[in-house]
């Protein structure tokens, strides 16, 4: 018997691509994409993600498959992007195995833990030149969009566009974004060598079962200069249901731990780029707090330490 709360189109998609019909929907979410946890008639538990057609999802799936095969702790990808139905080619669905982990990692070693995990992901991911396009990048790292009229990248909808409320934001937020973006646009940052990694690695997308993590949200794969990837994650790795922005001390520790795990030695320029990426991301997240009408932990912390973040960025 097909689950009554599953759309007929998704049920048909399951039969077509997974060979079994859904009999129960055990969870669902609707954020940047629709997510459905389904139990199939053959006993498997799977997660389907439904979103608009985006070419970059092909590259994301290829990375997800490669890192899973390399042993990175993440759900097994089952089906890459496929049209919801023959007459709905602009809606894509992917399927992955359900991975049951629900704990949020806490402790004083988050910087080292997430730095090591990101280093492992980068090492396991395919080289940038071997992948389908990953462009455009996720919005919170799309600092080099080509619209000279905007601080913020193009948005999927007016509702979630910081540009709409830019004049209403506390002045330190757009000022930080503009100064950090100017630094990131200098010296041909994006033209330098890129690595492939997870663009949103934090407690928001990682759940734990004891000491064992499961990394989700492989739609957020990006190809970025390593200093940008490390710097943005250094600022954001503490994000969870309880906190949002890493302190400068936590960012320092992350960057040091990541460099050690990767066998790198950051140059002065790369260190500036890393802090510019962190400042840009913090400003983007702060703007979104205002789009959602609070709470405002990132905005409040950025009001206290934006100048130091920008000083370290050379901005």
C-alpha distance (Angstrom), angle and dihedral (degrees) to the residues before:
residue distance angle dihedral
X1 . . .
X2 3.82 . .
X3 3.79 116.1 .
X4 3.80 109.8 -99.0
X5 3.81 93.6 -139.9
X6 3.82 95.3 54.7
X7 3.79 118.3 95.2
X8 3.81 112.2 -112.5
X9 3.80 90.1 -125.1
X10 3.81 92.3 56.1
X11 3.78 90.7 45.9
X12 3.80 90.0 53.6
X13 3.81 89.8 46.6
X14 3.81 89.8 54.8
X15 3.77 92.7 50.5
X16 3.79 91.2 47.7
X17 3.81 100.3 45.1
X18 3.81 104.2 22.2
X19 3.79 99.8 31.9
X20 3.79 94.8 -128.1
X21 3.80 137.2 78.5
X22 3.82 124.1 -121.3
X23 3.79 115.0 -108.0
X24 3.81 99.0 177.6
X25 3.80 138.3 22.4
X26 3.80 105.0 -147.7
X27 3.80 98.6 177.9
X28 3.77 141.7 0.3
X29 3.80 139.8 -173.5
X30 3.77 136.1 -177.2
X31 3.81 116.1 -159.7
X32 3.80 121.5 116.3
X33 3.79 87.6 -17.8
X34 3.79 136.9 12.7
X35 3.79 111.9 -99.9
X36 3.80 123.8 -165.2
X37 3.79 126.5 -173.8
X38 3.79 106.5 -154.5
X39 3.78 135.2 -176.2
X40 3.80 110.2 -148.6
X41 3.78 128.5 -145.2
X42 3.82 90.0 -109.9
X43 3.83 90.7 58.2
X44 3.80 99.5 -103.5
X45 3.79 119.8 133.7
X46 3.79 113.3 -143.8
X47 3.79 140.2 171.6
X48 3.80 119.8 -135.2
X49 3.80 121.6 -163.2
X50 3.79 119.7 -160.7
X51 3.82 120.5 -166.3
X52 3.74 142.2 140.3
X53 3.79 119.0 -70.5
X54 3.82 110.0 -84.3
X55 3.77 123.3 169.5
X56 3.81 91.6 -145.4
X57 3.82 90.1 66.7
X58 3.81 88.8 73.7
X59 3.78 89.6 60.2
X60 3.80 91.4 44.2
X61 3.80 91.2 53.5
X62 3.81 91.8 49.0
X63 3.81 90.0 53.5
X64 3.80 92.6 45.1
X65 3.81 90.1 52.5
X66 3.81 93.0 47.3
X67 3.80 96.3 48.5
X68 3.81 92.2 45.6
X69 3.80 90.1 52.0
X70 3.81 88.8 49.3
X71 3.80 91.1 56.3
X72 3.79 101.0 -102.5
X73 3.83 106.3 154.4
X74 3.79 103.8 -107.5
X75 3.81 138.2 115.3
X76 3.79 114.7 -73.6
X77 3.82 110.0 -103.7
X78 3.80 108.5 -128.8
X79 3.81 107.3 174.8
X80 3.79 127.5 15.5
X81 3.81 123.6 -140.6
X82 3.79 111.0 -43.1
X83 3.80 129.6 167.3
X84 3.78 114.9 -95.1
X85 3.81 88.4 -127.7
X86 3.79 138.4 -16.0
X87 3.80 89.8 -100.2
X88 3.83 93.6 44.7
X89 3.82 104.7 55.4
X90 3.81 93.3 151.6
X91 3.80 92.5 67.9
X92 3.80 116.0 72.6
X93 3.78 128.3 -163.0
X94 3.80 129.5 -164.6
X95 3.79 129.3 -174.6
X96 3.79 131.9 -150.1
X97 3.79 134.4 170.5
X98 3.79 116.8 -91.5
X99 3.81 110.8 -106.8
X100 3.78 113.0 -161.3
X101 3.81 110.1 -144.3
X102 3.79 122.8 124.7
X103 3.81 110.1 162.9
X104 3.81 123.2 112.6
X105 3.81 113.4 -135.3
X106 3.77 115.0 -124.0
X107 3.79 134.1 173.1
X108 3.77 141.3 90.1
X109 3.80 94.9 -74.8
X110 3.82 100.3 66.3
X111 3.81 92.3 114.9
X112 3.80 92.7 55.6
X113 3.82 94.1 40.7
X114 3.80 95.3 51.7
X115 3.79 93.5 39.4
X116 3.80 89.9 56.2
X117 3.80 91.9 46.0
X118 3.80 92.5 50.3
X119 3.80 91.0 47.5
X120 3.81 89.5 53.0
X121 3.81 91.5 49.4
X122 3.80 93.1 50.3
X123 3.80 91.1 48.1
X124 3.82 91.6 50.4
X125 3.81 98.1 43.2
X126 3.82 120.3 96.4
X127 3.78 118.0 -102.7
X128 3.80 114.4 -86.7
X129 3.82 93.5 -115.2
X130 3.82 92.6 55.9
X131 3.80 96.6 58.5
X132 3.78 137.1 82.8
X133 3.77 111.5 -105.3
X134 3.79 118.7 -62.7
X135 3.80 92.0 -168.4
X136 2.89 134.7 158.9
X137 3.79 95.6 36.5
X138 3.77 122.1 -134.5
X139 3.83 109.0 -69.8
X140 3.79 95.8 -111.5
X141 3.83 89.5 60.4
X142 3.81 97.7 36.3
X143 3.80 94.7 103.8
X144 3.81 93.3 140.5
X145 3.80 98.3 60.1
X146 3.78 111.5 145.7
X147 3.81 101.4 -125.2
X148 3.84 107.4 110.4
X149 3.82 91.4 -167.8
X150 3.79 94.1 63.8
X151 3.77 137.4 66.4
X152 3.79 91.7 -166.0
X153 3.81 126.8 55.1
X154 3.81 121.8 -101.8
X155 3.79 110.6 -74.0
X156 3.78 130.2 -137.9
X157 3.80 90.3 -128.0
X158 3.78 139.2 7.3
X159 3.79 89.8 -114.9
X160 3.81 92.2 64.5
X161 3.80 97.9 37.9
X162 3.85 114.3 113.7
X163 3.81 87.9 -163.0
X164 3.81 88.1 71.4
X165 3.81 92.4 63.1
X166 3.82 100.8 26.5
X167 3.80 94.0 118.3
X168 3.81 90.1 51.2
X169 3.81 95.5 52.0
X170 3.80 121.9 101.2
X171 3.83 101.9 -89.7
X172 3.81 94.7 -118.3
X173 3.82 91.4 65.8
X174 3.84 101.4 60.2
X175 3.82 89.8 33.7
X176 3.81 90.6 56.6
X177 3.80 91.4 45.9
X178 3.80 93.5 50.3
X179 3.80 95.4 46.7
X180 3.80 93.3 45.5
X181 3.80 91.3 46.4
X182 3.80 91.7 50.5
X183 3.81 89.1 54.3
X184 3.79 91.9 47.9
X185 3.80 91.9 49.9
X186 3.80 91.5 53.3
X187 3.80 125.1 88.8
X188 3.79 93.2 20.6
X189 3.79 92.0 -80.9
X190 3.81 96.9 173.0
X191 3.81 90.5 43.2
X192 3.80 90.1 63.3
X193 3.78 122.1 90.1
X194 3.79 115.8 -59.4
X195 3.76 134.1 -148.0
X196 3.78 126.0 -160.4
X197 3.77 119.4 -121.8
X198 3.78 147.9 132.7
X199 3.80 110.3 -63.5
X200 3.80 96.7 -158.7
X201 3.80 108.0 36.9
X202 3.79 110.3 160.9
X203 3.76 143.0 101.6
X204 3.79 89.0 -70.9
X205 3.80 89.7 68.8
X206 3.79 102.0 25.4
X207 3.77 124.4 72.7
X208 3.78 125.8 -176.2
X209 3.79 139.2 -144.4
X210 3.77 101.8 -160.9
X211 3.80 106.0 -57.8
X212 3.80 93.5 -14.2
X213 3.83 120.5 94.8
X214 3.78 129.3 -155.5
X215 3.81 114.0 -157.7
X216 3.80 116.1 -149.8
X217 3.82 136.7 179.8
X218 3.79 102.0 61.7
X219 3.81 88.6 170.8
X220 3.81 83.6 82.5
X221 3.81 95.9 67.9
X222 3.81 112.2 134.4
X223 3.79 139.7 -179.8
X224 3.80 108.1 -135.8
X225 3.79 141.1 147.8
X226 3.77 104.9 -82.2
X227 3.80 93.6 -116.4
X228 3.82 90.4 55.4
X229 3.79 92.8 49.3
X230 3.79 93.1 45.8
X231 3.80 94.6 43.4
X232 3.78 95.7 49.7
X233 3.81 91.4 47.2
X234 3.80 91.0 46.1
X235 3.81 88.5 59.8
X236 3.79 96.0 42.4
X237 3.81 108.2 32.2
X238 3.83 93.7 98.6
X239 3.81 92.2 57.8
X240 3.78 113.0 125.0
X241 3.77 138.7 128.5
X242 3.81 87.1 -66.9
X243 3.80 107.7 41.3
X244 3.78 139.6 17.6
X245 3.84 120.8 -169.3
X246 3.79 129.0 43.8
X247 3.77 118.0 -128.0
X248 3.78 118.8 -118.2
X249 3.81 89.2 -104.1
X250 3.81 90.9 54.0
X251 3.80 90.1 47.6
X252 3.81 90.5 51.2
X253 3.78 90.3 52.6
X254 3.80 93.0 47.7
X255 3.80 93.4 50.9
X256 3.80 91.8 48.1
X257 3.81 93.1 47.2
X258 3.81 92.9 46.3
X259 3.81 92.5 49.7
X260 3.81 90.4 49.6
X261 3.81 92.3 49.2
X262 3.79 91.6 49.2
X263 3.79 96.2 40.6
X264 3.80 91.6 -117.8
X265 3.76 134.9 142.3
X266 3.80 111.7 -154.3
X267 3.79 115.6 -132.1
X268 3.79 119.7 -139.5
X269 3.80 89.5 -103.7
X270 3.81 93.1 49.3
X271 3.80 90.0 50.4
X272 3.79 89.9 53.7
X273 3.80 90.9 48.7
X274 3.81 90.8 49.9
X275 3.80 92.2 53.4
X276 3.81 91.9 44.1
X277 3.81 89.5 53.9
X278 3.79 90.4 49.8
X279 3.80 92.4 48.8
X280 3.83 91.7 48.6
X281 3.81 91.5 50.1
X282 3.80 92.3 46.9
X283 3.80 91.1 51.7
X284 3.81 91.5 47.7
X285 3.81 91.3 50.9
X286 3.80 91.0 45.5
X287 3.81 90.5 53.7
X288 3.79 89.5 51.7
X289 3.79 90.4 53.9
X290 3.80 86.9 61.8
X291 3.80 92.6 45.7
X292 3.82 87.0 56.3
X293 3.83 93.8 42.8
X294 3.80 94.3 -115.8
X295 2.91 168.4 -116.8
X296 3.81 94.1 -151.5
X297 3.84 111.9 -158.0
X298 3.82 94.9 135.8
X299 3.80 92.9 46.0
X300 3.78 91.2 50.3
X301 3.80 95.3 47.9
X302 3.79 91.9 44.4
X303 3.80 89.7 54.1
X304 3.80 87.2 60.3
X305 3.80 102.6 42.3
X306 3.83 108.6 19.9
X307 3.80 93.0 105.4
X308 3.79 92.2 53.6
X309 3.80 91.8 46.8
X310 3.80 89.6 51.1
X311 3.80 92.4 45.2
X312 3.77 89.9 55.5
X313 3.80 88.1 47.8
X314 3.77 92.6 54.6
X315 3.79 87.1 -120.8
